[in-house]
Amino acid sequence: MRYAHFVDYSTLDPFKRRILEALEPTWANIQGLGVRIVPESLGQPATLLDFMDSDFMLAFKADCVGTKALIADAMIEAGWQGDVGSLYAGLGVDLIAMNANDVICMGAAPLALTDEVGSGRSEWFANEARVAGLIEGLRRGCDEAGITIPGGETPTLPDVVNPHTAYITGSMLGIVRPKERANWGQRLQAGDLIFGLPSSGIHSNGVTLARRIVERLPEGYVTPFADWTLGQELLVPNRMYVKPLLEMFEASVELHYLSNITGSGWRKVMRCRRPFTYVIESLPEPQPIFRFLQEQGGISDYEAYQTWNMGVGFCLYAPEWEAEAIREIGAKHGLTVMRLGHVEDGGKRLVLRPLGINYTAD
């Protein structure tokens, strides 16, 4: 069975650009407050707001856990007898990680998040184990990212949201101080090395494709996998990269660009708007879940690497002389830093040399 590409970025991205173009005149609305939009940050992981008379910028970001909540809900419906709270705790961590890992890319320390848990019916909140788990995950995520959640919303949206699940999303602010730490790839150059930080698994992108594959199996999400089930494997929380990156900032490690490997998978390696060629010379072996999904779904390497993170959750771009510092700080935080490749002058494209795969900017 062939699987369609469920998220069509060729449709979504033009829509995003259209919104930005239509609303650009509104930038003037905040200039009277001494605040300006940093245009170079548009299209990057988060948008920067420059407080012109101050020594800081704010980074602003909104993101969600995608369709991952459907897996936890399906586990309950399948009669799974484990700790229900643990399934939803992971979703709480995911929400913060999805936002914080993008904010940190801009040189910003994550600051605060407001969450929104929209249900199709209010009864979704009646499951105490589910609610307690989600709250515990949000608390744990706050500690991992060094942020707080001062407020949020819990709308009930019948006929908009599936009545058997919830839409979990949030918006985050981060602070860039000093302003010189702001990063949108302005220092990226040919010869920079590309380093990768390991993911914890599928994270929160490409989950719809994974669900389609797993739901075809006779036992679905409760299919045994490794030491637990496929559902538990897919619900492993996103890895948080905030603390090692903040330590690198404080140590004045020269980081020319940062990219969180999320939607579009490895295409995110070439997210910087400037025209470079990104040559990957070494690929880590992906976690077993990715090879399992490929085998069960008949997914090619070309499709897999532009859908899932395939074992690399975050990329750093830096001159070679920073390699040792990056590795040492990564190891201090339990991360094995991988040297993946390098940046070259040329047209904007990504070359996965070990697989003979080329992705162009479009």
C-alpha positions as CSV (number, residue, x, y, z in Angstrom):
1,M,0.0,0.0,0.0
2,R,1.3,3.4,-0.9
3,Y,0.8,6.2,1.6
4,A,0.1,9.8,0.5
5,H,2.1,12.7,1.9
6,F,-0.5,13.7,4.5
7,V,0.9,17.2,5.2
8,D,1.2,19.1,1.9
9,Y,3.7,21.9,2.6
10,S,3.4,23.0,-1.0
11,T,-0.1,24.2,0.0
12,L,0.6,25.3,3.6
13,D,3.8,27.3,3.0
14,P,2.3,29.7,0.3
15,F,-0.6,30.3,2.7
16,K,1.8,31.3,5.5
17,R,3.6,33.6,3.1
18,R,0.3,35.1,1.9
19,I,-0.7,35.9,5.5
20,L,2.7,37.6,6.2
21,E,2.5,39.7,3.1
22,A,-1.1,40.8,3.8
23,L,-0.3,41.7,7.4
24,E,3.0,43.4,6.8
25,P,1.4,46.9,6.9
26,T,0.3,46.2,10.5
27,W,3.9,46.2,11.6
28,A,3.6,50.0,11.9
29,N,0.9,49.5,14.7
30,I,3.6,48.6,17.3
31,Q,6.4,50.9,16.2
32,G,4.8,53.7,18.3
33,L,5.6,51.5,21.3
34,G,9.3,51.4,20.3
35,V,9.0,47.8,19.0
36,R,9.8,46.5,15.5
37,I,9.5,43.2,13.8
38,V,12.9,41.8,12.7
39,P,12.1,41.0,9.1
40,E,15.0,38.6,8.7
41,S,13.4,36.3,11.3
42,L,10.2,35.8,9.3
43,G,10.0,32.2,8.1
44,Q,12.5,31.1,10.8
45,P,11.6,28.9,13.8
46,A,10.3,32.0,15.8
47,T,9.7,35.6,15.0
48,L,11.8,38.3,16.7
49,L,10.4,41.5,18.3
50,D,13.1,44.2,18.7
51,F,12.5,46.5,21.7
52,M,14.5,49.3,20.1
53,D,15.3,51.4,23.2
54,S,16.2,48.3,25.3
55,D,18.9,45.7,25.4
56,F,16.7,42.8,24.5
57,M,14.5,41.2,21.9
58,L,11.6,38.8,22.4
59,A,11.1,35.7,20.3
60,F,7.5,34.6,19.7
61,K,6.3,31.1,18.7
62,A,3.1,29.0,18.5
63,D,3.1,25.2,18.0
64,C,1.2,22.1,19.0
65,V,1.6,18.3,19.6
66,G,-0.1,17.6,16.3
67,T,-2.1,14.4,16.1
68,K,-0.1,12.6,18.8
69,A,-2.9,12.9,21.3
70,L,-4.9,10.5,19.2
71,I,-2.4,7.7,20.0
72,A,-2.9,8.2,23.7
73,D,-6.7,8.3,23.3
74,A,-6.6,5.1,21.2
75,M,-4.5,3.3,23.8
76,I,-7.3,3.9,26.3
77,E,-10.0,2.8,23.9
78,A,-8.0,-0.4,23.2
79,G,-8.2,-1.3,26.9
80,W,-4.5,-0.8,27.6
81,Q,-3.9,-1.6,31.3
82,G,-0.8,0.5,31.9
83,D,-0.4,3.9,33.5
84,V,-2.7,6.2,31.6
85,G,-1.2,9.3,33.2
86,S,2.2,8.5,31.7
87,L,0.8,8.6,28.2
88,Y,-0.5,12.2,28.6
89,A,2.5,13.3,30.7
90,G,4.6,12.9,27.6
91,L,2.2,15.1,25.6
92,G,2.7,17.9,28.2
93,V,6.5,17.7,27.7
94,D,5.9,17.6,23.9
95,L,4.0,20.8,23.9
96,I,6.8,22.7,25.7
97,A,9.6,21.1,23.7
98,M,7.9,21.8,20.3
99,N,7.9,25.5,21.2
100,A,11.1,25.8,23.3
101,N,13.3,24.0,20.8
102,D,12.2,26.5,18.1
103,V,12.6,29.6,20.3
104,I,16.2,28.5,21.3
105,C,17.1,28.5,17.6
106,M,16.8,32.2,17.5
107,G,19.3,32.7,20.3
108,A,16.4,33.2,22.8
109,A,16.1,31.7,26.3
110,P,12.5,30.4,26.6
111,L,10.5,32.4,29.1
112,A,6.8,31.6,29.3
113,L,4.1,29.6,27.5
114,T,0.3,29.8,27.5
115,D,-1.4,26.5,26.7
116,E,-4.7,25.7,25.0
117,V,-6.4,22.3,25.4
118,G,-9.4,22.4,23.1
119,S,-11.8,19.4,23.5
120,G,-14.6,18.2,21.3
121,R,-16.7,17.8,24.5
122,S,-16.0,18.7,28.1
123,E,-16.2,15.0,29.1
124,W,-12.7,14.6,27.8
125,F,-11.5,16.3,31.1
126,A,-13.5,13.9,33.3
127,N,-10.7,11.2,33.0
128,E,-8.7,12.1,36.1
129,A,-5.7,10.0,35.2
130,R,-5.5,11.7,31.8
131,V,-5.8,15.2,33.2
132,A,-3.4,14.6,36.0
133,G,-0.8,13.1,33.6
134,L,-1.1,16.1,31.2
135,I,-0.6,18.5,34.1
136,E,2.4,16.6,35.4
137,G,3.9,16.6,31.9
138,L,3.5,20.4,31.6
139,R,5.1,20.9,35.0
140,R,8.0,18.6,34.1
141,G,8.4,20.4,30.7
142,C,8.5,23.8,32.5
143,D,11.4,22.6,34.6
144,E,13.3,21.1,31.6
145,A,12.9,24.3,29.6
146,G,13.3,26.7,32.5
147,I,10.0,28.4,31.8
148,T,6.6,29.0,33.5
149,I,3.0,28.8,32.4
150,P,1.1,31.7,33.8
151,G,-2.3,30.9,32.1
152,G,-4.1,29.1,29.4
153,E,-7.5,28.2,27.9
154,T,-9.6,25.0,27.8
155,P,-12.3,25.7,25.1
156,T,-14.9,23.1,24.3
157,L,-15.4,23.0,20.5
158,P,-18.1,20.5,19.5
159,D,-18.2,19.8,15.7
160,V,-14.8,21.3,15.3
161,V,-12.6,19.0,17.4
162,N,-13.1,15.2,17.5
163,P,-15.3,14.6,20.6
164,H,-13.0,11.7,21.7
165,T,-9.8,13.7,21.8
166,A,-8.3,17.2,22.4
167,Y,-6.2,19.7,20.5
168,I,-3.1,20.6,22.6
169,T,-1.4,23.8,21.5
170,G,0.5,26.8,23.0
171,S,2.3,30.0,22.4
172,M,5.7,30.8,23.8
173,L,7.8,33.9,24.5
174,G,11.6,33.8,24.7
175,I,14.1,36.6,25.5
176,V,17.2,37.4,23.6
177,R,19.7,39.2,25.8
178,P,22.0,40.7,24.7
179,K,20.6,41.4,21.2
180,E,23.9,40.3,19.6
181,R,22.8,36.7,20.4
182,A,19.9,36.9,17.9
183,N,20.4,34.3,15.3
184,W,18.7,33.9,11.9
185,G,21.7,32.5,10.0
186,Q,23.3,35.9,9.3
187,R,26.7,34.4,10.2
188,L,26.3,31.1,8.4
189,Q,29.1,30.6,5.8
190,A,30.6,28.0,3.5
191,G,33.0,25.7,5.4
192,D,30.8,25.6,8.6
193,L,30.3,22.1,10.0
194,I,26.9,20.6,10.6
195,F,26.5,18.9,14.0
196,G,23.5,16.8,15.0
197,L,21.9,16.1,18.4
198,P,20.1,12.8,18.8
199,S,16.3,12.7,18.9
200,S,14.4,10.6,21.5
201,G,12.3,9.0,18.8
202,I,9.6,10.2,16.4
203,H,9.0,13.4,18.4
204,S,5.8,15.2,17.2
205,N,6.2,15.3,13.4
206,G,5.2,12.8,10.8
207,V,2.9,11.2,13.4
208,T,-0.1,11.1,11.0
209,L,1.8,8.8,8.6
210,A,3.0,6.7,11.5
211,R,-0.6,6.4,12.7
212,R,-1.8,5.2,9.3
213,I,0.8,2.5,9.3
214,V,0.3,1.3,12.8
215,E,-3.5,1.3,12.7
216,R,-3.4,-1.3,9.9
217,L,-1.6,-3.8,12.2
218,P,-3.9,-6.4,13.8
219,E,-3.1,-5.2,17.3
220,G,-2.6,-1.5,16.4
221,Y,-1.0,0.6,19.1
222,V,-0.8,-2.3,21.6
223,T,1.4,-4.3,19.3
224,P,4.4,-5.4,21.3
225,F,7.5,-3.5,20.4
226,A,10.9,-3.7,22.2
227,D,10.0,-3.8,25.9
228,W,6.6,-2.2,25.6
229,T,4.0,-1.4,22.9
230,L,4.1,0.6,19.6
231,G,1.8,3.2,21.2
232,Q,4.2,3.8,24.1
233,E,7.1,4.0,21.7
234,L,5.4,6.7,19.6
235,L,4.5,8.6,22.7
236,V,8.1,9.0,24.0
237,P,8.4,12.7,24.7
238,N,10.3,15.1,22.5
239,R,13.9,15.6,23.6
240,M,14.4,19.1,25.0
241,Y,17.6,20.9,23.8
242,V,17.3,24.1,25.7
243,K,19.8,23.6,28.6
244,P,22.8,22.6,26.5
245,L,22.2,25.4,24.0
246,L,21.9,28.0,26.8
247,E,25.2,26.7,28.2
248,M,26.8,27.1,24.8
249,F,25.4,30.7,24.6
250,E,26.8,31.5,28.0
251,A,30.2,30.0,27.0
252,S,30.2,32.2,23.9
253,V,30.4,29.2,21.5
254,E,30.3,30.6,18.0
255,L,27.0,29.1,16.6
256,H,26.2,30.4,13.1
257,Y,22.8,28.8,12.7
258,L,20.4,26.4,14.6
259,S,17.6,24.2,13.2
260,N,15.0,22.2,15.0
261,I,14.3,19.1,12.9
262,T,10.5,19.0,12.9
263,G,8.0,19.1,10.0
264,S,9.6,18.2,6.6
265,G,12.2,16.1,8.4
266,W,15.7,16.6,7.1
267,R,14.6,19.3,4.7
268,K,14.8,21.5,7.9
269,V,18.6,21.2,7.6
270,M,18.4,23.8,4.8
271,R,15.9,26.1,6.6
272,C,18.2,29.2,6.5
273,R,17.0,31.6,3.9
274,R,20.5,32.1,2.4
275,P,21.5,30.0,-0.6
276,F,23.9,27.3,0.5
277,T,24.3,23.6,-0.2
278,Y,24.3,21.3,2.8
279,V,26.3,18.2,2.3
280,I,25.7,15.3,4.8
281,E,28.6,12.9,4.8
282,S,27.6,10.7,7.8
283,L,24.2,9.6,8.9
284,P,23.5,8.0,12.3
285,E,21.5,4.7,12.4
286,P,17.9,5.7,13.1
287,Q,16.1,4.3,16.1
288,P,14.4,0.9,15.4
289,I,10.9,2.6,15.3
290,F,11.8,4.3,12.1
291,R,13.0,1.2,10.3
292,F,9.9,-0.6,11.6
293,L,7.6,2.0,10.1
294,Q,9.5,2.0,6.8
295,E,9.2,-1.7,6.5
296,Q,5.5,-1.9,7.5
297,G,4.5,1.0,5.3
298,G,6.8,0.5,2.4
299,I,8.3,3.9,2.9
300,S,11.4,4.8,0.9
301,D,14.4,6.5,2.4
302,Y,13.6,9.6,0.3
303,E,10.2,9.9,1.8
304,A,11.3,8.9,5.3
305,Y,14.0,11.5,5.6
306,Q,11.6,14.3,4.4
307,T,9.0,13.2,6.9
308,W,10.7,12.0,10.1
309,N,13.8,13.1,12.0
310,M,15.4,9.7,11.5
311,G,17.4,9.9,14.7
312,V,18.5,13.6,14.6
313,G,16.4,16.1,16.4
314,F,18.4,19.3,16.2
315,C,21.3,20.7,14.1
316,L,24.0,23.2,14.9
317,Y,26.1,25.0,12.4
318,A,29.5,26.2,13.6
319,P,33.1,26.6,12.5
320,E,35.4,23.6,13.0
321,W,37.3,25.1,15.9
322,E,34.1,25.0,18.0
323,A,33.7,21.2,17.6
324,E,35.3,20.3,20.9
325,A,33.3,22.8,23.0
326,I,30.0,21.6,21.4
327,R,30.8,18.0,22.0
328,E,31.9,18.6,25.6
329,I,28.8,20.6,26.5
330,G,26.6,18.1,24.7
331,A,28.1,15.2,26.7
332,K,27.6,17.1,29.9
333,H,23.9,17.0,29.2
334,G,23.9,13.3,28.1
335,L,23.9,14.1,24.4
336,T,26.3,12.5,21.9
337,V,27.1,15.2,19.3
338,M,27.3,13.8,15.8
339,R,29.4,15.5,13.0
340,L,27.1,15.2,10.0
341,G,28.6,17.2,7.3
342,H,29.4,20.7,6.1
343,V,28.1,23.8,4.3
344,E,29.1,24.7,0.8
345,D,28.5,27.7,-1.5
346,G,26.0,26.9,-4.3
347,G,22.3,26.6,-4.9
348,K,20.0,25.8,-1.9
349,R,19.9,22.1,-1.6
350,L,20.5,19.2,0.8
351,V,22.7,16.3,-0.2
352,L,22.5,13.0,1.8
353,R,25.6,11.5,0.3
354,P,25.4,8.1,2.0
355,L,22.0,7.5,0.5
356,G,22.4,9.3,-2.8
357,I,19.5,11.6,-2.0
358,N,19.2,15.2,-3.1
359,Y,16.5,17.6,-1.9
360,T,16.1,20.9,-3.6
361,A,14.7,24.0,-1.9
362,D,11.3,23.7,-3.5
